[in-house]
């Protein structure tokens, strides 16, 4: 199983709008095809006094081939509107992880 995580840092002024967008738009668009499943949005706590808020947006893909297919076919449709909406008030980076079964 592959975990696909994108960590976002958002300006304080767009925090509520960002959460609403993620729940109402981003997650449904990301999971529409079924290639990504099990969405989870979580707040990331950072250093005290740090401006803005950080969030981890996590999905699961069956395998790396499935994730690569989603990235090739769908990621632009999902990420472009997000970046256009929030512009310079949002930054992020993605991490791909493989679950270790024990």
C-alpha positions, 0 to 999 in steps of 0.5 A: 500500500502507498501513502500519498501525503501533501503537507500544506502551509497556509496563511492565517487569513485563509485558514477556514476557506482552505479547510472548506475547499479541501473538504468540499472540492479537493478531496472529492476531485482527488478520489473521484476515479477511485485511484486514491482512497481513504482521504484524511486531512490533519492539522500539523502542529509546529513551533509556537509563534509560527505564522499560519497553519500546516495541514497534511492531506493523505490518501492511499493508493493500491501501489506505486503504478496506481499513484503514478497513473493518478499523477499523470492523469488527474493531479493537474486537474486537482492541484491547478484550481487549488493553486489558482485559488490560493496563489501565494498564500499556500505552499506545499510539498508531497511525500510518497511512502510505502506501508511496511506490514508487520 
